[in-house]
Amino acid sequence: MQDNKRLVSGIPRLDHILGGGFLRNGLFIVMGPPGSGKTILSNQLALEAIGQTNDTCVYVTVNA
């Protein structure tokens, strides 16, 4: 059973590590070197969240 305060990522092992998924209405920073899969992961998480909630999602990218 899914905790209403969490959104599953669609990646079972990641959800297990996170204790059931990401906290709803949370803000998360995904960091790593170029080519490590940050954009693919972020898009996967956004699409999964939209599918579960039928709501909107904001994706922001920054080059530092």
PDBQT receptor file of N, H, CA, C and O in Angstrom, charges set to zero:
ATOM      1  N   MET A   1       0.844  -1.189   0.000  1.00  0.00    +0.000 N 
ATOM      2  CA  MET A   1       0.000   0.000   0.000  1.00  0.00    +0.000 C 
ATOM      3  C   MET A   1       0.882   1.243   0.000  1.00  0.00    +0.000 C 
ATOM      4  O   MET A   1       1.850   1.322   0.757  1.00  0.00    +0.000 OA
ATOM      5  N   GLN A   2       0.553   2.202  -0.838  1.00  0.00    +0.000 N 
ATOM      6  H   GLN A   2      -0.233   2.138  -1.453  1.00  0.00    +0.000 HD
ATOM      7  CA  GLN A   2       1.344   3.421  -0.963  1.00  0.00    +0.000 C 
ATOM      8  C   GLN A   2       0.937   4.441   0.096  1.00  0.00    +0.000 C 
ATOM      9  O   GLN A   2      -0.248   4.678   0.332  1.00  0.00    +0.000 OA
ATOM     10  N   ASP A   3       1.939   5.033   0.721  1.00  0.00    +0.000 N 
ATOM     11  H   ASP A   3       2.901   4.841   0.529  1.00  0.00    +0.000 HD
ATOM     12  CA  ASP A   3       1.714   6.104   1.693  1.00  0.00    +0.000 C 
ATOM     13  C   ASP A   3       1.234   7.334   0.933  1.00  0.00    +0.000 C 
ATOM     14  O   ASP A   3       1.857   7.722  -0.056  1.00  0.00    +0.000 OA
ATOM     15  N   ASN A   4       0.142   7.956   1.370  1.00  0.00    +0.000 N 
ATOM     16  H   ASN A   4      -0.364   7.641   2.172  1.00  0.00    +0.000 HD
ATOM     17  CA  ASN A   4      -0.400   9.128   0.674  1.00  0.00    +0.000 C 
ATOM     18  C   ASN A   4       0.537  10.319   0.711  1.00  0.00    +0.000 C 
ATOM     19  O   ASN A   4       0.356  11.264  -0.058  1.00  0.00    +0.000 OA
ATOM     20  N   LYS A   5       1.540  10.298   1.589  1.00  0.00    +0.000 N 
ATOM     21  H   LYS A   5       1.687   9.531   2.213  1.00  0.00    +0.000 HD
ATOM     22  CA  LYS A   5       2.472  11.410   1.679  1.00  0.00    +0.000 C 
ATOM     23  C   LYS A   5       3.674  11.201   0.778  1.00  0.00    +0.000 C 
ATOM     24  O   LYS A   5       4.583  12.031   0.761  1.00  0.00    +0.000 OA
ATOM     25  N   ARG A   6       3.698  10.097   0.023  1.00  0.00    +0.000 N 
ATOM     26  H   ARG A   6       2.960   9.423   0.037  1.00  0.00    +0.000 HD
ATOM     27  CA  ARG A   6       4.831   9.778  -0.833  1.00  0.00    +0.000 C 
ATOM     28  C   ARG A   6       4.362   9.461  -2.251  1.00  0.00    +0.000 C 
ATOM     29  O   ARG A   6       3.253   8.971  -2.466  1.00  0.00    +0.000 OA
ATOM     30  N   LEU A   7       5.229   9.752  -3.199  1.00  0.00    +0.000 N 
ATOM     31  H   LEU A   7       6.130  10.151  -3.024  1.00  0.00    +0.000 HD
ATOM     32  CA  LEU A   7       4.994   9.402  -4.594  1.00  0.00    +0.000 C 
ATOM     33  C   LEU A   7       6.054   8.402  -5.012  1.00  0.00    +0.000 C 
ATOM     34  O   LEU A   7       7.249   8.649  -4.848  1.00  0.00    +0.000 OA
ATOM     35  N   VAL A   8       5.619   7.274  -5.553  1.00  0.00    +0.000 N 
ATOM     36  H   VAL A   8       4.648   7.074  -5.687  1.00  0.00    +0.000 HD
ATOM     37  CA  VAL A   8       6.593   6.300  -6.019  1.00  0.00    +0.000 C 
ATOM     38  C   VAL A   8       7.269   6.836  -7.276  1.00  0.00    +0.000 C 
ATOM     39  O   VAL A   8       6.649   7.544  -8.070  1.00  0.00    +0.000 OA
ATOM     40  N   SER A   9       8.527   6.498  -7.448  1.00  0.00    +0.000 N 
ATOM     41  H   SER A   9       9.030   5.923  -6.804  1.00  0.00    +0.000 HD
ATOM     42  CA  SER A   9       9.300   7.001  -8.578  1.00  0.00    +0.000 C 
ATOM     43  C   SER A   9       9.105   6.170  -9.831  1.00  0.00    +0.000 C 
ATOM     44  O   SER A   9       9.425   6.623 -10.930  1.00  0.00    +0.000 OA
ATOM     45  N   GLY A  10       8.581   4.954  -9.680  1.00  0.00    +0.000 N 
ATOM     46  H   GLY A  10       8.321   4.587  -8.787  1.00  0.00    +0.000 HD
ATOM     47  CA  GLY A  10       8.505   4.042 -10.806  1.00  0.00    +0.000 C 
ATOM     48  C   GLY A  10       9.777   3.211 -10.929  1.00  0.00    +0.000 C 
ATOM     49  O   GLY A  10       9.912   2.402 -11.847  1.00  0.00    +0.000 OA
ATOM     50  N   ILE A  11      10.707   3.414 -10.003  1.00  0.00    +0.000 N 
ATOM     51  H   ILE A  11      10.598   4.072  -9.257  1.00  0.00    +0.000 HD
ATOM     52  CA  ILE A  11      11.962   2.670  -9.946  1.00  0.00    +0.000 C 
ATOM     53  C   ILE A  11      11.959   1.935  -8.606  1.00  0.00    +0.000 C 
ATOM     54  O   ILE A  11      12.281   2.522  -7.574  1.00  0.00    +0.000 OA
ATOM     55  N   PRO A  12      11.593   0.645  -8.622  1.00  0.00    +0.000 N 
ATOM     56  CA  PRO A  12      11.374  -0.079  -7.361  1.00  0.00    +0.000 C 
ATOM     57  C   PRO A  12      12.513  -0.005  -6.351  1.00  0.00    +0.000 C 
ATOM     58  O   PRO A  12      12.261   0.207  -5.165  1.00  0.00    +0.000 OA
ATOM     59  N   ARG A  13      13.747  -0.172  -6.785  1.00  0.00    +0.000 N 
ATOM     60  H   ARG A  13      13.952  -0.344  -7.748  1.00  0.00    +0.000 HD
ATOM     61  CA  ARG A  13      14.875  -0.143  -5.834  1.00  0.00    +0.000 C 
ATOM     62  C   ARG A  13      15.034   1.246  -5.220  1.00  0.00    +0.000 C 
ATOM     63  O   ARG A  13      15.321   1.364  -4.029  1.00  0.00    +0.000 OA
ATOM     64  N   LEU A  14      14.852   2.291  -6.017  1.00  0.00    +0.000 N 
ATOM     65  H   LEU A  14      14.618   2.194  -6.984  1.00  0.00    +0.000 HD
ATOM     66  CA  LEU A  14      14.943   3.655  -5.499  1.00  0.00    +0.000 C 
ATOM     67  C   LEU A  14      13.838   3.910  -4.482  1.00  0.00    +0.000 C 
ATOM     68  O   LEU A  14      14.085   4.500  -3.430  1.00  0.00    +0.000 OA
ATOM     69  N   ASP A  15      12.629   3.472  -4.790  1.00  0.00    +0.000 N 
ATOM     70  H   ASP A  15      12.429   2.993  -5.645  1.00  0.00    +0.000 HD
ATOM     71  CA  ASP A  15      11.520   3.636  -3.845  1.00  0.00    +0.000 C 
ATOM     72  C   ASP A  15      11.799   2.918  -2.528  1.00  0.00    +0.000 C 
ATOM     73  O   ASP A  15      11.463   3.425  -1.458  1.00  0.00    +0.000 OA
ATOM     74  N   HIS A  16      12.405   1.751  -2.605  1.00  0.00    +0.000 N 
ATOM     75  H   HIS A  16      12.678   1.339  -3.474  1.00  0.00    +0.000 HD
ATOM     76  CA  HIS A  16      12.768   1.010  -1.389  1.00  0.00    +0.000 C 
ATOM     77  C   HIS A  16      13.779   1.807  -0.556  1.00  0.00    +0.000 C 
ATOM     78  O   HIS A  16      13.633   1.931   0.660  1.00  0.00    +0.000 OA
ATOM     79  N   ILE A  17      14.792   2.337  -1.218  1.00  0.00    +0.000 N 
ATOM     80  H   ILE A  17      14.911   2.236  -2.206  1.00  0.00    +0.000 HD
ATOM     81  CA  ILE A  17      15.815   3.133  -0.526  1.00  0.00    +0.000 C 
ATOM     82  C   ILE A  17      15.194   4.367   0.127  1.00  0.00    +0.000 C 
ATOM     83  O   ILE A  17      15.585   4.763   1.225  1.00  0.00    +0.000 OA
ATOM     84  N   LEU A  18      14.220   4.970  -0.562  1.00  0.00    +0.000 N 
ATOM     85  H   LEU A  18      13.902   4.648  -1.454  1.00  0.00    +0.000 HD
ATOM     86  CA  LEU A  18      13.581   6.194  -0.069  1.00  0.00    +0.000 C 
ATOM     87  C   LEU A  18      12.453   5.923   0.926  1.00  0.00    +0.000 C 
ATOM     88  O   LEU A  18      11.787   6.860   1.367  1.00  0.00    +0.000 OA
ATOM     89  N   GLY A  19      12.231   4.684   1.278  1.00  0.00    +0.000 N 
ATOM     90  H   GLY A  19      12.772   3.923   0.920  1.00  0.00    +0.000 HD
ATOM     91  CA  GLY A  19      11.189   4.370   2.248  1.00  0.00    +0.000 C 
ATOM     92  C   GLY A  19       9.791   4.481   1.691  1.00  0.00    +0.000 C 
ATOM     93  O   GLY A  19       8.857   4.803   2.426  1.00  0.00    +0.000 OA
ATOM     94  N   GLY A  20       9.626   4.221   0.408  1.00  0.00    +0.000 N 
ATOM     95  H   GLY A  20      10.385   3.959  -0.189  1.00  0.00    +0.000 HD
ATOM     96  CA  GLY A  20       8.296   4.241  -0.201  1.00  0.00    +0.000 C 
ATOM     97  C   GLY A  20       8.144   5.266  -1.304  1.00  0.00    +0.000 C 
ATOM     98  O   GLY A  20       7.090   5.321  -1.938  1.00  0.00    +0.000 OA
ATOM     99  N   GLY A  21       9.135   6.065  -1.552  1.00  0.00    +0.000 N 
ATOM    100  H   GLY A  21       9.991   6.021  -1.037  1.00  0.00    +0.000 HD
ATOM    101  CA  GLY A  21       9.067   7.078  -2.615  1.00  0.00    +0.000 C 
ATOM    102  C   GLY A  21       9.443   8.454  -2.105  1.00  0.00    +0.000 C 
ATOM    103  O   GLY A  21       9.891   8.622  -0.971  1.00  0.00    +0.000 OA
ATOM    104  N   PHE A  22       9.251   9.425  -2.965  1.00  0.00    +0.000 N 
ATOM    105  H   PHE A  22       8.887   9.289  -3.886  1.00  0.00    +0.000 HD
ATOM    106  CA  PHE A  22       9.565  10.814  -2.631  1.00  0.00    +0.000 C 
ATOM    107  C   PHE A  22       8.421  11.442  -1.846  1.00  0.00    +0.000 C 
ATOM    108  O   PHE A  22       7.256  11.123  -2.085  1.00  0.00    +0.000 OA
ATOM    109  N   LEU A  23       8.739  12.320  -0.928  1.00  0.00    +0.000 N 
ATOM    110  H   LEU A  23       9.685  12.579  -0.734  1.00  0.00    +0.000 HD
ATOM    111  CA  LEU A  23       7.706  13.036  -0.182  1.00  0.00    +0.000 C 
ATOM    112  C   LEU A  23       6.909  13.925  -1.127  1.00  0.00    +0.000 C 
ATOM    113  O   LEU A  23       7.470  14.603  -1.988  1.00  0.00    +0.000 OA
ATOM    114  N   ARG A  24       5.599  13.910  -0.953  1.00  0.00    +0.000 N 
ATOM    115  H   ARG A  24       5.143  13.360  -0.253  1.00  0.00    +0.000 HD
ATOM    116  CA  ARG A  24       4.737  14.781  -1.778  1.00  0.00    +0.000 C 
ATOM    117  C   ARG A  24       5.096  16.239  -1.503  1.00  0.00    +0.000 C 
ATOM    118  O   ARG A  24       5.481  16.597  -0.389  1.00  0.00    +0.000 OA
ATOM    119  N   ASN A  25       4.967  17.065  -2.522  1.00  0.00    +0.000 N 
ATOM    120  H   ASN A  25       4.654  16.774  -3.426  1.00  0.00    +0.000 HD
ATOM    121  CA  ASN A  25       5.219  18.500  -2.433  1.00  0.00    +0.000 C 
ATOM    122  C   ASN A  25       6.638  18.815  -1.969  1.00  0.00    +0.000 C 
ATOM    123  O   ASN A  25       6.888  19.875  -1.395  1.00  0.00    +0.000 OA
ATOM    124  N   GLY A  26       7.554  17.904  -2.213  1.00  0.00    +0.000 N 
ATOM    125  H   GLY A  26       7.351  17.042  -2.679  1.00  0.00    +0.000 HD
ATOM    126  CA  GLY A  26       8.941  18.116  -1.821  1.00  0.00    +0.000 C 
ATOM    127  C   GLY A  26       9.724  18.824  -2.909  1.00  0.00    +0.000 C 
ATOM    128  O   GLY A  26       9.290  18.908  -4.058  1.00  0.00    +0.000 OA
ATOM    129  N   LEU A  27      10.872  19.326  -2.530  1.00  0.00    +0.000 N 
ATOM    130  H   LEU A  27      11.224  19.258  -1.597  1.00  0.00    +0.000 HD
ATOM    131  CA  LEU A  27      11.813  19.956  -3.452  1.00  0.00    +0.000 C 
ATOM    132  C   LEU A  27      13.084  19.123  -3.394  1.00  0.00    +0.000 C 
ATOM    133  O   LEU A  27      13.630  18.880  -2.318  1.00  0.00    +0.000 OA
ATOM    134  N   PHE A  28      13.551  18.689  -4.560  1.00  0.00    +0.000 N 
ATOM    135  H   PHE A  28      13.108  18.887  -5.434  1.00  0.00    +0.000 HD
ATOM    136  CA  PHE A  28      14.691  17.785  -4.611  1.00  0.00    +0.000 C 
ATOM    137  C   PHE A  28      15.741  18.319  -5.563  1.00  0.00    +0.000 C 
ATOM    138  O   PHE A  28      15.411  18.871  -6.613  1.00  0.00    +0.000 OA
ATOM    139  N   ILE A  29      16.990  18.158  -5.205  1.00  0.00    +0.000 N 
ATOM    140  H   ILE A  29      17.258  17.710  -4.353  1.00  0.00    +0.000 HD
ATOM    141  CA  ILE A  29      18.109  18.548  -6.060  1.00  0.00    +0.000 C 
ATOM    142  C   ILE A  29      18.793  17.272  -6.534  1.00  0.00    +0.000 C 
ATOM    143  O   ILE A  29      19.185  16.427  -5.729  1.00  0.00    +0.000 OA
ATOM    144  N   VAL A  30      18.931  17.143  -7.842  1.00  0.00    +0.000 N 
ATOM    145  H   VAL A  30      18.613  17.829  -8.497  1.00  0.00    +0.000 HD
ATOM    146  CA  VAL A  30      19.614  15.994  -8.429  1.00  0.00    +0.000 C 
ATOM    147  C   VAL A  30      20.934  16.513  -8.969  1.00  0.00    +0.000 C 
ATOM    148  O   VAL A  30      20.955  17.369  -9.854  1.00  0.00    +0.000 OA
ATOM    149  N   MET A  31      22.033  16.002  -8.440  1.00  0.00    +0.000 N 
ATOM    150  H   MET A  31      22.017  15.307  -7.721  1.00  0.00    +0.000 HD
ATOM    151  CA  MET A  31      23.363  16.484  -8.828  1.00  0.00    +0.000 C 
ATOM    152  C   MET A  31      24.208  15.321  -9.333  1.00  0.00    +0.000 C 
ATOM    153  O   MET A  31      24.009  14.173  -8.938  1.00  0.00    +0.000 OA
ATOM    154  N   GLY A  32      25.146  15.636 -10.205  1.00  0.00    +0.000 N 
ATOM    155  H   GLY A  32      25.308  16.569 -10.526  1.00  0.00    +0.000 HD
ATOM    156  CA  GLY A  32      26.071  14.626 -10.697  1.00  0.00    +0.000 C 
ATOM    157  C   GLY A  32      26.827  15.147 -11.896  1.00  0.00    +0.000 C 
ATOM    158  O   GLY A  32      26.507  16.213 -12.424  1.00  0.00    +0.000 OA
ATOM    159  N   PRO A  33      27.828  14.405 -12.330  1.00  0.00    +0.000 N 
ATOM    160  CA  PRO A  33      28.623  14.835 -13.477  1.00  0.00    +0.000 C 
ATOM    161  C   PRO A  33      27.834  14.715 -14.784  1.00  0.00    +0.000 C 
ATOM    162  O   PRO A  33      26.823  14.015 -14.835  1.00  0.00    +0.000 OA
ATOM    163  N   PRO A  34      28.291  15.389 -15.827  1.00  0.00    +0.000 N 
ATOM    164  CA  PRO A  34      27.628  15.279 -17.128  1.00  0.00    +0.000 C 
ATOM    165  C   PRO A  34      27.549  13.817 -17.579  1.00  0.00    +0.000 C 
ATOM    166  O   PRO A  34      28.502  13.052 -17.431  1.00  0.00    +0.000 OA
ATOM    167  N   GLY A  35      26.402  13.454 -18.128  1.00  0.00    +0.000 N 
ATOM    168  H   GLY A  35      25.627  14.076 -18.248  1.00  0.00    +0.000 HD
ATOM    169  CA  GLY A  35      26.233  12.107 -18.648  1.00  0.00    +0.000 C 
ATOM    170  C   GLY A  35      25.849  11.060 -17.626  1.00  0.00    +0.000 C 
ATOM    171  O   GLY A  35      25.788   9.876 -17.958  1.00  0.00    +0.000 OA
ATOM    172  N   SER A  36      25.587  11.465 -16.378  1.00  0.00    +0.000 N 
ATOM    173  H   SER A  36      25.637  12.427 -16.109  1.00  0.00    +0.000 HD
ATOM    174  CA  SER A  36      25.278  10.486 -15.330  1.00  0.00    +0.000 C 
ATOM    175  C   SER A  36      23.799  10.095 -15.293  1.00  0.00    +0.000 C 
ATOM    176  O   SER A  36      23.430   9.197 -14.536  1.00  0.00    +0.000 OA
ATOM    177  N   GLY A  37      22.950  10.738 -16.082  1.00  0.00    +0.000 N 
ATOM    178  H   GLY A  37      23.250  11.468 -16.697  1.00  0.00    +0.000 HD
ATOM    179  CA  GLY A  37      21.542  10.363 -16.147  1.00  0.00    +0.000 C 
ATOM    180  C   GLY A  37      20.595  11.251 -15.373  1.00  0.00    +0.000 C 
ATOM    181  O   GLY A  37      19.454  10.867 -15.118  1.00  0.00    +0.000 OA
ATOM    182  N   LYS A  38      21.054  12.443 -14.992  1.00  0.00    +0.000 N 
ATOM    183  H   LYS A  38      21.981  12.755 -15.199  1.00  0.00    +0.000 HD
ATOM    184  CA  LYS A  38      20.214  13.355 -14.196  1.00  0.00    +0.000 C 
ATOM    185  C   LYS A  38      18.942  13.759 -14.941  1.00  0.00    +0.000 C 
ATOM    186  O   LYS A  38      17.856  13.753 -14.361  1.00  0.00    +0.000 OA
ATOM    187  N   THR A  39      19.068  14.106 -16.207  1.00  0.00    +0.000 N 
ATOM    188  H   THR A  39      19.950  14.112 -16.678  1.00  0.00    +0.000 HD
ATOM    189  CA  THR A  39      17.914  14.557 -16.983  1.00  0.00    +0.000 C 
ATOM    190  C   THR A  39      16.925  13.423 -17.189  1.00  0.00    +0.000 C 
ATOM    191  O   THR A  39      15.719  13.624 -17.041  1.00  0.00    +0.000 OA
ATOM    192  N   ILE A  40      17.410  12.242 -17.526  1.00  0.00    +0.000 N 
ATOM    193  H   ILE A  40      18.389  12.080 -17.646  1.00  0.00    +0.000 HD
ATOM    194  CA  ILE A  40      16.526  11.087 -17.723  1.00  0.00    +0.000 C 
ATOM    195  C   ILE A  40      15.804  10.754 -16.424  1.00  0.00    +0.000 C 
ATOM    196  O   ILE A  40      14.596  10.517 -16.431  1.00  0.00    +0.000 OA
ATOM    197  N   LEU A  41      16.529  10.735 -15.310  1.00  0.00    +0.000 N 
ATOM    198  H   LEU A  41      17.510  10.927 -15.304  1.00  0.00    +0.000 HD
ATOM    199  CA  LEU A  41      15.914  10.453 -14.012  1.00  0.00    +0.000 C 
ATOM    200  C   LEU A  41      14.859  11.502 -13.676  1.00  0.00    +0.000 C 
ATOM    201  O   LEU A  41      13.754  11.162 -13.255  1.00  0.00    +0.000 OA
ATOM    202  N   SER A  42      15.195  12.759 -13.858  1.00  0.00    +0.000 N 
ATOM    203  H   SER A  42      16.093  13.036 -14.200  1.00  0.00    +0.000 HD
ATOM    204  CA  SER A  42      14.263  13.845 -13.525  1.00  0.00    +0.000 C 
ATOM    205  C   SER A  42      13.001  13.780 -14.373  1.00  0.00    +0.000 C 
ATOM    206  O   SER A  42      11.899  13.980 -13.861  1.00  0.00    +0.000 OA
ATOM    207  N   ASN A  43      13.150  13.503 -15.660  1.00  0.00    +0.000 N 
ATOM    208  H   ASN A  43      14.044  13.341 -16.076  1.00  0.00    +0.000 HD
ATOM    209  CA  ASN A  43      11.977  13.370 -16.530  1.00  0.00    +0.000 C 
ATOM    210  C   ASN A  43      11.124  12.173 -16.121  1.00  0.00    +0.000 C 
ATOM    211  O   ASN A  43       9.896  12.263 -16.108  1.00  0.00    +0.000 OA
ATOM    212  N   GLN A  44      11.757  11.063 -15.790  1.00  0.00    +0.000 N 
ATOM    213  H   GLN A  44      12.754  10.989 -15.800  1.00  0.00    +0.000 HD
ATOM    214  CA  GLN A  44      11.037   9.875 -15.332  1.00  0.00    +0.000 C 
ATOM    215  C   GLN A  44      10.241  10.191 -14.071  1.00  0.00    +0.000 C 
ATOM    216  O   GLN A  44       9.071   9.823 -13.965  1.00  0.00    +0.000 OA
ATOM    217  N   LEU A  45      10.868  10.868 -13.120  1.00  0.00    +0.000 N 
ATOM    218  H   LEU A  45      11.818  11.167 -13.205  1.00  0.00    +0.000 HD
ATOM    219  CA  LEU A  45      10.187  11.201 -11.866  1.00  0.00    +0.000 C 
ATOM    220  C   LEU A  45       9.015  12.145 -12.101  1.00  0.00    +0.000 C 
ATOM    221  O   LEU A  45       7.949  11.971 -11.512  1.00  0.00    +0.000 OA
ATOM    222  N   ALA A  46       9.209  13.142 -12.960  1.00  0.00    +0.000 N 
ATOM    223  H   ALA A  46      10.076  13.283 -13.439  1.00  0.00    +0.000 HD
ATOM    224  CA  ALA A  46       8.138  14.097 -13.251  1.00  0.00    +0.000 C 
ATOM    225  C   ALA A  46       6.950  13.403 -13.921  1.00  0.00    +0.000 C 
ATOM    226  O   ALA A  46       5.803  13.623 -13.533  1.00  0.00    +0.000 OA
ATOM    227  N   LEU A  47       7.221  12.575 -14.912  1.00  0.00    +0.000 N 
ATOM    228  H   LEU A  47       8.153  12.396 -15.227  1.00  0.00    +0.000 HD
ATOM    229  CA  LEU A  47       6.143  11.870 -15.604  1.00  0.00    +0.000 C 
ATOM    230  C   LEU A  47       5.412  10.909 -14.679  1.00  0.00    +0.000 C 
ATOM    231  O   LEU A  47       4.189  10.787 -14.748  1.00  0.00    +0.000 OA
ATOM    232  N   GLU A  48       6.146  10.234 -13.826  1.00  0.00    +0.000 N 
ATOM    233  H   GLU A  48       7.139  10.333 -13.770  1.00  0.00    +0.000 HD
ATOM    234  CA  GLU A  48       5.528   9.301 -12.876  1.00  0.00    +0.000 C 
ATOM    235  C   GLU A  48       4.645  10.060 -11.882  1.00  0.00    +0.000 C 
ATOM    236  O   GLU A  48       3.543   9.612 -11.567  1.00  0.00    +0.000 OA
ATOM    237  N   ALA A  49       5.119  11.196 -11.393  1.00  0.00    +0.000 N 
ATOM    238  H   ALA A  49       6.015  11.560 -11.650  1.00  0.00    +0.000 HD
ATOM    239  CA  ALA A  49       4.335  11.996 -10.449  1.00  0.00    +0.000 C 
ATOM    240  C   ALA A  49       3.057  12.520 -11.094  1.00  0.00    +0.000 C 
ATOM    241  O   ALA A  49       1.994  12.494 -10.473  1.00  0.00    +0.000 OA
ATOM    242  N   ILE A  50       3.151  12.993 -12.327  1.00  0.00    +0.000 N 
ATOM    243  H   ILE A  50       4.014  13.015 -12.831  1.00  0.00    +0.000 HD
ATOM    244  CA  ILE A  50       1.969  13.489 -13.034  1.00  0.00    +0.000 C 
ATOM    245  C   ILE A  50       0.967  12.366 -13.244  1.00  0.00    +0.000 C 
ATOM    246  O   ILE A  50      -0.239  12.570 -13.101  1.00  0.00    +0.000 OA
ATOM    247  N   GLY A  51       1.463  11.176 -13.583  1.00  0.00    +0.000 N 
ATOM    248  H   GLY A  51       2.442  11.010 -13.699  1.00  0.00    +0.000 HD
ATOM    249  CA  GLY A  51       0.573  10.032 -13.786  1.00  0.00    +0.000 C 
ATOM    250  C   GLY A  51      -0.146   9.604 -12.528  1.00  0.00    +0.000 C 
ATOM    251  O   GLY A  51      -1.288   9.150 -12.592  1.00  0.00    +0.000 OA
ATOM    252  N   GLN A  52       0.498   9.740 -11.392  1.00  0.00    +0.000 N 
ATOM    253  H   GLN A  52       1.426  10.109 -11.340  1.00  0.00    +0.000 HD
ATOM    254  CA  GLN A  52      -0.108   9.322 -10.125  1.00  0.00    +0.000 C 
ATOM    255  C   GLN A  52      -1.106  10.343  -9.596  1.00  0.00    +0.000 C 
ATOM    256  O   GLN A  52      -2.110   9.975  -8.986  1.00  0.00    +0.000 OA
ATOM    257  N   THR A  53      -0.836  11.608  -9.827  1.00  0.00    +0.000 N 
ATOM    258  H   THR A  53      -0.021  11.907 -10.323  1.00  0.00    +0.000 HD
ATOM    259  CA  THR A  53      -1.644  12.650  -9.201  1.00  0.00    +0.000 C 
ATOM    260  C   THR A  53      -2.562  13.385 -10.161  1.00  0.00    +0.000 C 
ATOM    261  O   THR A  53      -3.475  14.089  -9.730  1.00  0.00    +0.000 OA
ATOM    262  N   ASN A  54      -2.327  13.228 -11.470  1.00  0.00    +0.000 N 
ATOM    263  H   ASN A  54      -1.585  12.657 -11.821  1.00  0.00    +0.000 HD
ATOM    264  CA  ASN A  54      -3.073  13.986 -12.475  1.00  0.00    +0.000 C 
ATOM    265  C   ASN A  54      -2.958  15.481 -12.206  1.00  0.00    +0.000 C 
ATOM    266  O   ASN A  54      -3.906  16.238 -12.416  1.00  0.00    +0.000 OA
ATOM    267  N   ASP A  55      -1.801  15.888 -11.745  1.00  0.00    +0.000 N 
ATOM    268  H   ASP A  55      -1.031  15.273 -11.575  1.00  0.00    +0.000 HD
ATOM    269  CA  ASP A  55      -1.527  17.272 -11.371  1.00  0.00    +0.000 C 
ATOM    270  C   ASP A  55      -0.402  17.793 -12.262  1.00  0.00    +0.000 C 
ATOM    271  O   ASP A  55      -0.093  17.178 -13.283  1.00  0.00    +0.000 OA
ATOM    272  N   THR A  56       0.198  18.888 -11.902  1.00  0.00    +0.000 N 
ATOM    273  H   THR A  56      -0.054  19.387 -11.073  1.00  0.00    +0.000 HD
ATOM    274  CA  THR A  56       1.295  19.455 -12.670  1.00  0.00    +0.000 C 
ATOM    275  C   THR A  56       2.616  19.231 -11.943  1.00  0.00    +0.000 C 
ATOM    276  O   THR A  56       2.647  18.896 -10.759  1.00  0.00    +0.000 OA
ATOM    277  N   CYS A  57       3.697  19.425 -12.680  1.00  0.00    +0.000 N 
ATOM    278  H   CYS A  57       3.671  19.698 -13.642  1.00  0.00    +0.000 HD
ATOM    279  CA  CYS A  57       5.029  19.257 -12.116  1.00  0.00    +0.000 C 
ATOM    280  C   CYS A  57       5.938  20.311 -12.743  1.00  0.00    +0.000 C 
ATOM    281  O   CYS A  57       5.822  20.612 -13.931  1.00  0.00    +0.000 OA
ATOM    282  N   VAL A  58       6.831  20.863 -11.949  1.00  0.00    +0.000 N 
ATOM    283  H   VAL A  58       6.926  20.619 -10.984  1.00  0.00    +0.000 HD
ATOM    284  CA  VAL A  58       7.778  21.856 -12.444  1.00  0.00    +0.000 C 
ATOM    285  C   VAL A  58       9.163  21.226 -12.477  1.00  0.00    +0.000 C 
ATOM    286  O   VAL A  58       9.626  20.647 -11.493  1.00  0.00    +0.000 OA
ATOM    287  N   TYR A  59       9.809  21.351 -13.625  1.00  0.00    +0.000 N 
ATOM    288  H   TYR A  59       9.433  21.820 -14.424  1.00  0.00    +0.000 HD
ATOM    289  CA  TYR A  59      11.164  20.830 -13.811  1.00  0.00    +0.000 C 
ATOM    290  C   TYR A  59      12.055  22.021 -14.153  1.00  0.00    +0.000 C 
ATOM    291  O   TYR A  59      11.810  22.728 -15.131  1.00  0.00    +0.000 OA
ATOM    292  N   VAL A  60      13.078  22.236 -13.352  1.00  0.00    +0.000 N 
ATOM    293  H   VAL A  60      13.277  21.662 -12.558  1.00  0.00    +0.000 HD
ATOM    294  CA  VAL A  60      13.988  23.372 -13.556  1.00  0.00    +0.000 C 
ATOM    295  C   VAL A  60      15.398  22.833 -13.715  1.00  0.00    +0.000 C 
ATOM    296  O   VAL A  60      15.828  21.972 -12.948  1.00  0.00    +0.000 OA
ATOM    297  N   THR A  61      16.113  23.330 -14.699  1.00  0.00    +0.000 N 
ATOM    298  H   THR A  61      15.764  24.029 -15.323  1.00  0.00    +0.000 HD
ATOM    299  CA  THR A  61      17.505  22.928 -14.888  1.00  0.00    +0.000 C 
ATOM    300  C   THR A  61      18.397  24.164 -14.824  1.00  0.00    +0.000 C 
ATOM    301  O   THR A  61      18.033  25.228 -15.325  1.00  0.00    +0.000 OA
ATOM    302  N   VAL A  62      19.555  24.019 -14.210  1.00  0.00    +0.000 N 
ATOM    303  H   VAL A  62      19.851  23.155 -13.803  1.00  0.00    +0.000 HD
ATOM    304  CA  VAL A  62      20.482  25.135 -14.033  1.00  0.00    +0.000 C 
ATOM    305  C   VAL A  62      21.872  24.662 -14.375  1.00  0.00    +0.000 C 
ATOM    306  O   VAL A  62      22.289  23.593 -13.930  1.00  0.00    +0.000 OA
ATOM    307  N   ASN A  63      22.591  25.428 -15.146  1.00  0.00    +0.000 N 
ATOM    308  H   ASN A  63      22.252  26.296 -15.508  1.00  0.00    +0.000 HD
ATOM    309  CA  ASN A  63      24.007  25.166 -15.413  1.00  0.00    +0.000 C 
ATOM    310  C   ASN A  63      24.827  26.103 -14.555  1.00  0.00    +0.000 C 
ATOM    311  O   ASN A  63      24.689  27.324 -14.640  1.00  0.00    +0.000 OA
ATOM    312  N   ALA A  64      25.675  25.528 -13.734  1.00  0.00    +0.000 N 
ATOM    313  H   ALA A  64      25.787  24.537 -13.666  1.00  0.00    +0.000 HD
ATOM    314  CA  ALA A  64      26.489  26.377 -12.841  1.00  0.00    +0.000 C 
ATOM    315  C   ALA A  64      27.925  26.359 -13.286  1.00  0.00    +0.000 C 
ATOM    316  O   ALA A  64      28.771  27.007 -12.669  1.00  0.00    +0.000 OA
TER     317      ALA A  64
